[in-house]
């Protein structure tokens, strides 16, 4: 029996994979979107993303926007707060991943893509000028051939490593995601708490009927004492200390420029280690990489041999160069976070700058040299 064939198989129906499938289908390519779980499915994620991502989609993303954030509060050990108004109209959105991922998959299907969920890729290999995949569903096994492949299997995925794409030694930040129901104190306010977690921070994003909360550490391999941190954080929100559904989840953060392409294959989203190493933002780079990978593959399938290398170059230019500065800021900040909070976050202009970075209006390179000089000089007794 001859295996079925498509232009592009996308392995992983998270934000990056579903976005890639949508943009490829929009360009008239035959696409199969594959995921090991049945959609819709929950996924650990704070769900915060800049409203500026709408510019990358001709379809409206408003149906999956759960909450609009207009203000950010920073705190140290739940006190010493700093407030910042986000710029522009609806600059930061809260979404639920079960809705966002499924919605993007549905948009891809509406443009002609096929979805094969609840199906695992058990093997893939280069076959001539394309790829052959072995698929295992709940009751059947079959083969698939494709001219090109998008790897979007997330932070826990192994396919990028097998193909020697992306970071060969991914830097995994330790994180816990908490979803809980309850009254929301300040619906338009996202909170970032820096004092409770050694070498990291907490984020509290309000959504309809509750919160999406995360606790992450960004230096070293020692995980946070999650019970202790949440035992202090949740009562400050008027919630029981043991509330919420809790899931450990690694954050595969950006840790250097790496090749994201090989003949006939690209890697996107968390599988490409694109998450912000300072503020843990992952949705915006996932959606950006989905778009850029689709553009590159469309050109490559049309005969432009250098288009896939152009994807790696585009992600370096549009995301990686900013993240190289974000990593340096994070390394300085999280070594002595109390100093960082006092000299960084509490400076008059700092909260607004962070708000602009979250909203996509600024990049780390715009502020990095001043921030590193100020924080590094103060930490090592060189003045401010």
Secondary structure, DSSP 4 states (H G I P E B T S, - for coil): -PPEEEEEEEE--SHHHHHHHHHHHHTT--EEEEESSPSS-------EEEGGGGGG-SS--GGGEEEEE-EEEEEETTEEEEEEEPPSSS-EEEE-HHHHHHHHHHHHHHTT-EEEES-EEEEEEEETTEEEEEEE-SS-EEEEEEEEEEE---TT--HHHHTT-S-TT-EEEEEEEEEEES--S-TTEEEEE-SSSTTEEEEEEEETTEEEEEEEE-SSSPPP-HHHHHHHHHHHTTS-TT-SEEEE--EEE--S----EETTEEE-GGGGT-B-TTT---HHHHHHHHHHHHHHHHHHHTT-TTHHHHHHHHHIIIIIHHHHHHHHHHHHHHHTHHHHIIIIITSTTHHHHHHHHHHTS--GGGTHHHHHHHHHHHHTTS--
